[in-house]
Amino acid sequence: MTNRYPVPSDAAAIAALRWSLVIIFFFFGIAKFATYEAEGVAKIASQYPLFAWMYPIWGAQGASNVIGTIELSTGAALAIGAWSARVSLLGGLMGMCTFLITLSFLLGAPLWEPGYGAPFIGGIAQFLLKDAGLLAGCFAIAVTSARKAGFARD
């Protein structure tokens, strides 16, 4: 039977995923340089062991600037990865690390706000749970790039 409807290629799907992630990392990264975002991130990150050490040294804005620089670097690696499988793999792995870290915040965060109760999650859980999809996107980029670069096979 002949396929009656054209279906985009896997490469087109990965390209759409890549450029979506580039946009997300760009805007999330840029936002970290703004005071409102630095203060918002500090509410969660300053209590988290992986980041807590930065706040006494650099303050909320300095710590946020470091996080923003990492996010912008990840987005740049993903963008350059459109032409380099090795850089794409690096960007995918950096993105995976980013989202594994943010998802680990769920371990100590209040998932349910008072008055809601399970299964109705609160704002922090909503903010963090979207990262599961972004993690999967970075994983898909990393796997595809590893194969393309010759580090893995089907």
C-alpha positions in Angstrom: 0.0 0.0 0.0 1.3 3.4 -0.9 1.5 6.2 1.7 -1.1 8.7 0.7 0.1 11.5 2.9 3.6 12.9 2.9 5.3 12.4 6.3 8.3 14.6 7.3 11.6 12.8 7.7 13.2 12.0 11.0 15.8 14.6 10.1 13.0 17.3 9.8 11.6 16.2 13.2 15.1 16.4 14.9 15.6 19.8 13.2 12.3 21.1 14.6 13.2 19.8 18.0 16.7 21.3 17.8 15.6 24.8 16.9 12.8 24.7 19.5 15.4 23.8 22.2 17.7 26.6 20.9 14.9 29.1 21.3 14.1 27.9 24.8 17.7 27.9 26.0 18.2 31.4 24.4 15.3 32.9 26.2 15.8 31.1 29.5 19.5 32.0 29.4 18.9 35.6 28.6 16.3 35.9 31.4 18.9 34.8 34.0 20.6 38.2 33.5 17.5 40.0 34.6 16.9 40.9 38.3 13.4 39.4 38.5 14.7 36.0 37.2 17.8 36.0 39.4 15.6 36.6 42.5 13.1 33.9 41.4 15.8 31.3 40.7 17.5 32.1 44.1 14.4 31.1 45.9 14.9 27.5 44.8 18.6 27.2 43.8 20.1 28.9 46.9 18.7 26.1 49.0 19.9 23.3 46.7 23.4 21.9 47.5 24.6 21.9 43.9 24.1 25.7 43.7 24.0 26.9 47.3 27.8 27.6 47.4 27.5 30.2 44.6 25.2 32.5 46.5 27.6 33.5 49.3 30.4 34.1 46.7 28.6 35.9 43.9 25.1 36.8 45.3 21.8 36.1 43.6 22.6 38.0 40.4 26.1 36.5 40.0 24.9 33.0 40.5 22.1 33.6 38.0 24.6 35.0 35.5 26.6 31.8 35.7 23.5 29.6 35.2 22.4 31.9 32.3 25.8 31.6 30.7 25.6 27.8 30.9 22.1 27.9 29.3 23.3 30.2 26.5 26.3 27.9 25.9 24.0 24.9 25.7 21.7 26.7 23.2 24.8 27.7 21.1 26.1 24.1 21.1 22.6 22.9 20.0 22.5 25.6 17.2 26.1 24.8 16.0 25.1 21.2 16.2 22.9 21.6 13.1 26.2 21.5 11.2 28.4 19.4 13.5 27.3 16.1 15.0 29.9 16.2 17.7 28.9 19.7 18.9 25.3 18.6 18.7 26.1 15.6 21.0 27.7 18.0 23.4 24.7 20.3 23.3 22.3 17.4 23.8 24.3 16.1 26.8 24.5 19.6 28.3 20.8 20.0 27.9 20.2 16.6 29.6 22.4 17.7 32.5 20.4 20.9 32.8 17.1 19.2 32.9 18.2 16.3 35.2 19.4 19.0 37.7 16.2 21.0 37.5 14.0 17.9 37.8 16.0 16.8 40.9 14.7 20.0 42.5 11.4 18.1 42.7 12.9 15.9 45.5 12.7 18.8 48.0 10.1 21.1 46.5 6.5 21.3 47.7 4.6 19.6 44.8 1.2 20.4 46.2 0.1 23.8 47.3 -2.0 24.1 50.5 -5.6 23.8 49.7 -5.2 22.0 46.4 -4.2 18.5 47.4 -3.2 15.6 45.1 -3.3 15.3 42.2 -3.4 19.1 41.7 0.2 20.3 41.6 1.3 23.8 42.6 3.2 26.4 40.7 6.7 25.0 41.5 5.8 21.5 40.3 4.2 22.9 37.2 7.4 25.0 36.5 9.7 22.0 37.0 7.7 19.1 35.4 7.8 20.6 32.0 11.5 19.9 32.1 10.7 16.1 31.7 9.7 16.8 28.1 12.7 19.1 27.5 15.0 16.3 28.9 13.5 13.9 26.5 14.1 16.3 23.6 17.7 16.7 24.6 18.0 13.0 24.9 16.7 12.5 21.3 19.2 15.1 20.0 22.0 13.4 21.9 21.2 9.9 20.6 20.7 11.1 17.0 24.0 13.0 17.2 25.9 10.1 18.7 24.8 7.9 15.8 25.6 10.6 13.3 29.1 11.2 14.8 29.8 7.4 14.7 29.8 7.0 18.5 26.8 4.7 18.5 24.8 2.5 16.1 21.2 1.5 15.7 
